[in-house]
Amino acid sequence: MSDGGKSNKDIAKRLVALREALGKNQTAFAALIEVSQPAMNNYERGIRRPDLDVAFRIQLRTGVTLDWIYLGKRDGLPGQLLELLPDLSERMVG
């Protein structure tokens, strides 16, 4: 099951949803994944997408999959995250 596209804007929406589901502000989430707050802001605004090193840190520290980060595929997410993360399929950019 997929919740949407793979554009920078789609990835941004998933990252915001993940951060909010974990109850973190942008600064705290940026610290968790070892990026600057301005870099995190760029990811969340869809200006840039996280490179693989950053995506691996997101995966290791939160439990989401690379398929979810980049493609929106929900089927590999742990059950707890499936409950926390909204299905964004209706909100994704075409």
NORURKA-V272480 format. One record per backbone hydrogen bond with DSSP energy under -1.0 kcal/mol. NH is the residue of the N-H (numbers start at 1). CO is the residue of the C=O. If there is no record, write none. Layout:
NH CO
NH CO
This chain:
3 72
11 7
12 8
13 9
14 10
15 11
16 12
17 13
18 14
19 15
20 16
21 17
22 18
23 20
24 19
29 25
30 26
31 27
32 28
33 29
35 30
40 36
41 37
42 38
43 39
44 40
45 41
47 42
48 42
55 51
56 52
57 53
58 54
59 55
60 56
61 57
62 58
63 59
69 65
70 66
71 67
73 67
74 1
75 1
77 74
82 78
83 79
84 80
85 81
91 88
